[in-house]
Amino acid sequence: MKSFITMPVVFALGASAACSSRPASETQGTPTPDTARVVRPAAGKEARVAIPVEGMTCAACSVALRTALRKIDGVKSVEVSVANKDAVIVYDDTRARPEQFVAAIDGLGYHAGTPARQ
Ligand SMILES: [Cu+2]
């Protein structure tokens, strides 16, 4: 049941692109099982995509985006750059699609551009 706690927090944080607050997962110390997602046997095809992101203004933006993107099944690594205004995602081709990343980014209140395969 603990996993449900972080969900509304993420949406609340991303509801607007304004970001005066830090991610609640950090401030509240809620344990996030990120490592469980990273450490998994390699399966399927690994793909890499870069998605332009508009609306990021600070580090909290990139943290919120990275946290949301890493929760998507099949995602292996996420790098979000406020300076470059993009998100680079490495994922399992057979389990995730770039459309999901775009939807997640838009869902947080940012604007995702067209994903570009790398
Ligand atoms: Cu921000």
Residues whose N, C-alpha, C, O or C-beta is under 5 A from the ligand:
A	BS01	CU	A17 C19 T57 C58 A59 A60 C61
